[in-house]
Amino acid sequence: MIKIDVEGAEIETLNGALTCTQEKQPYILVEWNVLNLRVYNCKPEVLLNFALKINYKLVSLPYLSPITDLTFIELHMIQTENFLLVPNQKQKKYEGQ
C-alpha cells in the first residue's frame, strides 16, 4: 500500500514511482483535491487516465465506487478527496470475491 498526499503533485509523484508500481503492484491511496490540482494545472480525469495506463482500476472511498469516466470522478470529488487505485489483477480481492 502506498499513500500519496502531496497537495496537488500526485501525478508527478505517481510517475516518479512508476517502476515500483509496475513491479510491486501496490494499492495506492491518493488524496485528489480539485483546489490543489489547480495549482499544478491538472484536470480531474488525469488520475483516471493514469490508472488505465498502468492497468489499474480507480475507486472512490469510502464506498469503493468504481470511477469509469470524467463525470463519475467529478461527481465523487464533490463528496470525497480520497481515491484508491487497485491493480486489475487484485480487483476481485477488494470486491470480496
Rosetta constraint file for C-alpha pairs under 8 A:
AtomPair CA 1 CA 26 HARMONIC 5.05 0.50
AtomPair CA 1 CA 27 HARMONIC 4.70 0.50
AtomPair CA 1 CA 28 HARMONIC 5.66 0.50
AtomPair CA 1 CA 29 HARMONIC 7.37 0.50
AtomPair CA 2 CA 26 HARMONIC 6.60 0.50
AtomPair CA 2 CA 27 HARMONIC 6.30 0.50
AtomPair CA 2 CA 28 HARMONIC 4.71 0.50
AtomPair CA 2 CA 29 HARMONIC 6.08 0.50
AtomPair CA 3 CA 28 HARMONIC 5.81 0.50
AtomPair CA 3 CA 29 HARMONIC 4.60 0.50
AtomPair CA 3 CA 30 HARMONIC 6.01 0.50
AtomPair CA 4 CA 10 HARMONIC 6.60 0.50
AtomPair CA 4 CA 13 HARMONIC 7.84 0.50
AtomPair CA 4 CA 28 HARMONIC 7.41 0.50
AtomPair CA 4 CA 29 HARMONIC 6.10 0.50
AtomPair CA 4 CA 30 HARMONIC 4.90 0.50
AtomPair CA 4 CA 31 HARMONIC 6.54 0.50
AtomPair CA 5 CA 10 HARMONIC 6.91 0.50
AtomPair CA 5 CA 30 HARMONIC 6.18 0.50
AtomPair CA 5 CA 31 HARMONIC 5.31 0.50
AtomPair CA 6 CA 10 HARMONIC 5.95 0.50
AtomPair CA 6 CA 31 HARMONIC 8.00 0.50
AtomPair CA 7 CA 31 HARMONIC 7.96 0.50
AtomPair CA 7 CA 33 HARMONIC 7.78 0.50
AtomPair CA 7 CA 36 HARMONIC 5.39 0.50
AtomPair CA 7 CA 37 HARMONIC 7.62 0.50
AtomPair CA 8 CA 32 HARMONIC 7.29 0.50
AtomPair CA 8 CA 33 HARMONIC 7.12 0.50
AtomPair CA 8 CA 35 HARMONIC 8.00 0.50
AtomPair CA 8 CA 36 HARMONIC 4.38 0.50
AtomPair CA 8 CA 37 HARMONIC 4.54 0.50
AtomPair CA 8 CA 38 HARMONIC 7.59 0.50
AtomPair CA 8 CA 39 HARMONIC 6.80 0.50
AtomPair CA 8 CA 40 HARMONIC 6.23 0.50
AtomPair CA 8 CA 42 HARMONIC 7.95 0.50
AtomPair CA 9 CA 13 HARMONIC 6.26 0.50
AtomPair CA 9 CA 37 HARMONIC 7.44 0.50
AtomPair CA 9 CA 40 HARMONIC 6.81 0.50
AtomPair CA 10 CA 14 HARMONIC 6.04 0.50
AtomPair CA 10 CA 30 HARMONIC 7.30 0.50
AtomPair CA 10 CA 31 HARMONIC 7.90 0.50
AtomPair CA 10 CA 32 HARMONIC 7.67 0.50
AtomPair CA 11 CA 15 HARMONIC 6.02 0.50
AtomPair CA 11 CA 46 HARMONIC 7.75 0.50
AtomPair CA 11 CA 47 HARMONIC 7.09 0.50
AtomPair CA 11 CA 50 HARMONIC 7.95 0.50
AtomPair CA 12 CA 16 HARMONIC 6.19 0.50
AtomPair CA 13 CA 17 HARMONIC 6.29 0.50
AtomPair CA 14 CA 18 HARMONIC 6.14 0.50
AtomPair CA 17 CA 21 HARMONIC 6.05 0.50
AtomPair CA 18 CA 22 HARMONIC 6.05 0.50
AtomPair CA 19 CA 23 HARMONIC 6.14 0.50
AtomPair CA 20 CA 24 HARMONIC 5.80 0.50
AtomPair CA 20 CA 25 HARMONIC 7.46 0.50
AtomPair CA 21 CA 25 HARMONIC 4.94 0.50
AtomPair CA 21 CA 26 HARMONIC 6.26 0.50
AtomPair CA 22 CA 54 HARMONIC 7.31 0.50
AtomPair CA 25 CA 87 HARMONIC 6.07 0.50
AtomPair CA 26 CA 86 HARMONIC 7.58 0.50
AtomPair CA 26 CA 87 HARMONIC 7.13 0.50
AtomPair CA 27 CA 84 HARMONIC 6.91 0.50
AtomPair CA 27 CA 85 HARMONIC 5.79 0.50
AtomPair CA 27 CA 86 HARMONIC 5.18 0.50
AtomPair CA 27 CA 87 HARMONIC 6.70 0.50
AtomPair CA 28 CA 84 HARMONIC 5.60 0.50
AtomPair CA 28 CA 85 HARMONIC 4.99 0.50
AtomPair CA 28 CA 86 HARMONIC 6.86 0.50
AtomPair CA 29 CA 82 HARMONIC 7.01 0.50
AtomPair CA 29 CA 83 HARMONIC 5.90 0.50
AtomPair CA 29 CA 84 HARMONIC 4.62 0.50
AtomPair CA 29 CA 85 HARMONIC 6.47 0.50
AtomPair CA 30 CA 81 HARMONIC 7.99 0.50
AtomPair CA 30 CA 82 HARMONIC 5.82 0.50
AtomPair CA 30 CA 83 HARMONIC 5.30 0.50
AtomPair CA 30 CA 84 HARMONIC 6.20 0.50
AtomPair CA 30 CA 85 HARMONIC 7.76 0.50
AtomPair CA 31 CA 81 HARMONIC 5.20 0.50
AtomPair CA 31 CA 82 HARMONIC 4.72 0.50
AtomPair CA 31 CA 83 HARMONIC 6.39 0.50
AtomPair CA 32 CA 36 HARMONIC 7.84 0.50
AtomPair CA 32 CA 37 HARMONIC 7.47 0.50
AtomPair CA 32 CA 44 HARMONIC 7.87 0.50
AtomPair CA 32 CA 77 HARMONIC 7.70 0.50
AtomPair CA 32 CA 81 HARMONIC 4.97 0.50
AtomPair CA 32 CA 82 HARMONIC 6.20 0.50
AtomPair CA 32 CA 83 HARMONIC 6.95 0.50
AtomPair CA 33 CA 37 HARMONIC 6.18 0.50
AtomPair CA 33 CA 77 HARMONIC 7.24 0.50
AtomPair CA 33 CA 81 HARMONIC 5.37 0.50
AtomPair CA 34 CA 38 HARMONIC 6.32 0.50
AtomPair CA 34 CA 43 HARMONIC 7.98 0.50
AtomPair CA 34 CA 44 HARMONIC 7.01 0.50
AtomPair CA 34 CA 77 HARMONIC 7.53 0.50
AtomPair CA 35 CA 39 HARMONIC 7.16 0.50
AtomPair CA 36 CA 40 HARMONIC 7.27 0.50
AtomPair CA 37 CA 41 HARMONIC 6.14 0.50
AtomPair CA 37 CA 42 HARMONIC 5.03 0.50
AtomPair CA 37 CA 43 HARMONIC 6.78 0.50
AtomPair CA 37 CA 44 HARMONIC 7.62 0.50
AtomPair CA 38 CA 42 HARMONIC 5.88 0.50
AtomPair CA 38 CA 43 HARMONIC 7.52 0.50
AtomPair CA 42 CA 46 HARMONIC 7.00 0.50
AtomPair CA 44 CA 48 HARMONIC 7.84 0.50
AtomPair CA 44 CA 70 HARMONIC 7.42 0.50
AtomPair CA 44 CA 73 HARMONIC 6.94 0.50
AtomPair CA 44 CA 74 HARMONIC 6.91 0.50
AtomPair CA 45 CA 49 HARMONIC 6.23 0.50
AtomPair CA 45 CA 69 HARMONIC 7.57 0.50
AtomPair CA 45 CA 70 HARMONIC 5.52 0.50
AtomPair CA 45 CA 73 HARMONIC 7.01 0.50
AtomPair CA 46 CA 50 HARMONIC 6.04 0.50
AtomPair CA 47 CA 51 HARMONIC 6.19 0.50
AtomPair CA 48 CA 52 HARMONIC 6.27 0.50
AtomPair CA 48 CA 58 HARMONIC 6.35 0.50
AtomPair CA 48 CA 67 HARMONIC 7.46 0.50
AtomPair CA 48 CA 68 HARMONIC 7.52 0.50
AtomPair CA 48 CA 69 HARMONIC 7.40 0.50
AtomPair CA 48 CA 70 HARMONIC 7.94 0.50
AtomPair CA 48 CA 73 HARMONIC 7.97 0.50
AtomPair CA 49 CA 53 HARMONIC 6.10 0.50
AtomPair CA 50 CA 54 HARMONIC 6.41 0.50
AtomPair CA 51 CA 55 HARMONIC 6.19 0.50
AtomPair CA 51 CA 56 HARMONIC 4.75 0.50
AtomPair CA 51 CA 57 HARMONIC 5.96 0.50
AtomPair CA 51 CA 58 HARMONIC 6.33 0.50
AtomPair CA 51 CA 85 HARMONIC 6.64 0.50
AtomPair CA 52 CA 56 HARMONIC 5.56 0.50
AtomPair CA 52 CA 57 HARMONIC 6.67 0.50
AtomPair CA 55 CA 87 HARMONIC 6.43 0.50
AtomPair CA 55 CA 88 HARMONIC 6.01 0.50
AtomPair CA 56 CA 85 HARMONIC 6.06 0.50
AtomPair CA 56 CA 86 HARMONIC 5.27 0.50
AtomPair CA 56 CA 87 HARMONIC 4.28 0.50
AtomPair CA 56 CA 88 HARMONIC 5.02 0.50
AtomPair CA 57 CA 66 HARMONIC 7.50 0.50
AtomPair CA 57 CA 67 HARMONIC 7.72 0.50
AtomPair CA 57 CA 85 HARMONIC 5.66 0.50
AtomPair CA 57 CA 86 HARMONIC 5.10 0.50
AtomPair CA 57 CA 87 HARMONIC 6.27 0.50
AtomPair CA 57 CA 88 HARMONIC 6.08 0.50
AtomPair CA 57 CA 91 HARMONIC 7.64 0.50
AtomPair CA 58 CA 66 HARMONIC 6.10 0.50
AtomPair CA 58 CA 67 HARMONIC 5.45 0.50
AtomPair CA 58 CA 68 HARMONIC 7.52 0.50
AtomPair CA 58 CA 83 HARMONIC 6.91 0.50
AtomPair CA 58 CA 84 HARMONIC 5.86 0.50
AtomPair CA 58 CA 85 HARMONIC 4.70 0.50
AtomPair CA 58 CA 86 HARMONIC 6.34 0.50
AtomPair CA 59 CA 64 HARMONIC 5.12 0.50
AtomPair CA 59 CA 65 HARMONIC 5.12 0.50
AtomPair CA 59 CA 66 HARMONIC 4.37 0.50
AtomPair CA 59 CA 67 HARMONIC 5.30 0.50
AtomPair CA 59 CA 83 HARMONIC 5.70 0.50
AtomPair CA 59 CA 84 HARMONIC 5.29 0.50
AtomPair CA 59 CA 85 HARMONIC 6.48 0.50
AtomPair CA 59 CA 86 HARMONIC 7.66 0.50
AtomPair CA 60 CA 64 HARMONIC 5.22 0.50
AtomPair CA 60 CA 65 HARMONIC 5.20 0.50
AtomPair CA 60 CA 66 HARMONIC 6.60 0.50
AtomPair CA 60 CA 67 HARMONIC 6.90 0.50
AtomPair CA 60 CA 76 HARMONIC 6.82 0.50
AtomPair CA 60 CA 80 HARMONIC 7.41 0.50
AtomPair CA 60 CA 82 HARMONIC 6.22 0.50
AtomPair CA 60 CA 83 HARMONIC 4.41 0.50
AtomPair CA 60 CA 84 HARMONIC 6.18 0.50
AtomPair CA 61 CA 65 HARMONIC 7.03 0.50
AtomPair CA 61 CA 80 HARMONIC 7.05 0.50
AtomPair CA 61 CA 82 HARMONIC 5.52 0.50
AtomPair CA 61 CA 83 HARMONIC 5.50 0.50
AtomPair CA 61 CA 84 HARMONIC 6.87 0.50
AtomPair CA 62 CA 82 HARMONIC 7.71 0.50
AtomPair CA 64 CA 84 HARMONIC 7.87 0.50
AtomPair CA 67 CA 72 HARMONIC 5.59 0.50
AtomPair CA 67 CA 73 HARMONIC 5.88 0.50
AtomPair CA 68 CA 72 HARMONIC 6.52 0.50
AtomPair CA 68 CA 73 HARMONIC 7.71 0.50
AtomPair CA 69 CA 73 HARMONIC 6.54 0.50
AtomPair CA 70 CA 74 HARMONIC 6.16 0.50
AtomPair CA 71 CA 75 HARMONIC 6.14 0.50
AtomPair CA 72 CA 76 HARMONIC 6.09 0.50
AtomPair CA 73 CA 77 HARMONIC 6.01 0.50
AtomPair CA 74 CA 78 HARMONIC 6.78 0.50
AtomPair CA 75 CA 79 HARMONIC 7.53 0.50
AtomPair CA 76 CA 80 HARMONIC 6.00 0.50
AtomPair CA 77 CA 81 HARMONIC 5.84 0.50
AtomPair CA 86 CA 90 HARMONIC 6.70 0.50
AtomPair CA 86 CA 91 HARMONIC 6.21 0.50
AtomPair CA 87 CA 91 HARMONIC 6.28 0.50
AtomPair CA 90 CA 94 HARMONIC 7.24 0.50
AtomPair CA 91 CA 95 HARMONIC 6.47 0.50
AtomPair CA 92 CA 96 HARMONIC 6.26 0.50
AtomPair CA 92 CA 97 HARMONIC 5.18 0.50
AtomPair CA 93 CA 97 HARMONIC 5.90 0.50
